[in-house]
Amino acid sequence: MNNKTLIYIPSKGRADLFFQRGTFRWLKEITDKVDYIVTLEENDIPEYLNQFPNLIVLRLTESDKGISYAHSKVLEYAKEKGYKY
């Protein structure tokens, strides 16, 4: 069982705002306390990783499925990695 809390951040088509709003900076400050993962559709990954090479990404295999789809994939990931949910 993983005792850390998993924070997931769904994002789509806003890599520039991800940095401008300070999300990435905030994530780097809290990684000793929690784990995080950003859910991205396949076509968005290069843009995000270009700006944030160390970003932890959960690759969504289908596009335009909405937040419920992203949430279900995160639950699968959390179970697989032993997080409480």
C-alpha positions as CSV (number, residue, x, y, z in Angstrom):
1,M,0.0,0.0,0.0
2,N,1.3,3.4,-0.9
3,N,0.9,5.8,2.0
4,K,1.3,9.0,0.0
5,T,-1.7,10.9,-1.4
6,L,-2.0,10.9,-5.1
7,I,-3.1,14.3,-6.7
8,Y,-4.2,14.1,-10.3
9,I,-4.5,17.1,-12.5
10,P,-6.5,16.7,-15.7
11,S,-5.2,19.1,-18.4
12,K,-5.9,19.6,-22.0
13,G,-4.4,22.1,-24.5
14,R,-3.1,24.6,-21.9
15,A,0.6,23.9,-21.4
16,D,1.4,27.6,-21.4
17,L,-1.1,28.3,-18.6
18,F,0.1,25.3,-16.6
19,F,3.4,27.2,-16.0
20,Q,2.0,30.8,-15.9
21,R,-0.5,29.9,-13.1
22,G,2.3,28.4,-11.1
23,T,0.9,24.8,-11.1
24,F,4.3,23.2,-12.0
25,R,6.2,25.3,-9.5
26,W,3.7,24.3,-6.8
27,L,3.9,20.6,-7.6
28,K,7.7,20.7,-7.3
29,E,7.3,22.2,-3.8
30,I,5.0,19.4,-2.5
31,T,6.5,16.3,-4.0
32,D,8.0,15.2,-0.7
33,K,4.5,15.1,0.8
34,V,2.4,13.8,-2.1
35,D,2.6,12.2,-5.5
36,Y,1.1,13.8,-8.5
37,I,0.2,12.9,-12.0
38,V,-1.1,15.0,-14.9
39,T,-3.6,13.3,-17.2
40,L,-3.0,14.2,-20.8
41,E,-4.3,13.1,-24.2
42,E,-1.7,11.7,-26.6
43,N,-1.6,14.8,-28.8
44,D,-1.0,17.2,-25.9
45,I,2.0,15.3,-24.4
46,P,4.8,16.7,-26.6
47,E,3.8,20.3,-25.9
48,Y,3.7,19.8,-22.1
49,L,7.0,17.7,-22.0
50,N,8.7,20.3,-24.2
51,Q,8.0,22.9,-21.5
52,F,8.2,20.5,-18.5
53,P,10.6,17.6,-19.2
54,N,10.2,16.1,-15.7
55,L,6.4,16.2,-15.7
56,I,4.8,13.0,-14.5
57,V,2.1,12.1,-17.1
58,L,-0.6,9.6,-17.3
59,R,-1.2,9.1,-21.0
60,L,-4.8,8.9,-22.0
61,T,-5.2,6.5,-24.9
62,E,-8.5,8.0,-26.1
63,S,-9.2,11.7,-26.9
64,D,-12.2,13.9,-26.2
65,K,-13.7,11.5,-23.7
66,G,-14.1,14.1,-21.0
67,I,-13.2,14.3,-17.3
68,S,-15.1,11.1,-16.3
69,Y,-12.9,9.1,-18.6
70,A,-9.7,10.7,-17.2
71,H,-11.0,10.1,-13.7
72,S,-11.6,6.4,-14.4
73,K,-8.1,6.0,-15.8
74,V,-6.6,7.6,-12.7
75,L,-8.6,5.2,-10.5
76,E,-7.1,2.3,-12.5
77,Y,-3.6,3.8,-12.1
78,A,-4.1,4.4,-8.3
79,K,-5.3,0.8,-7.8
80,E,-2.4,-0.6,-9.8
81,K,0.1,1.4,-7.9
82,G,-1.4,0.7,-4.4
83,Y,-2.8,4.1,-3.5
84,K,-5.8,4.5,-1.3
85,Y,-8.8,5.8,-3.2
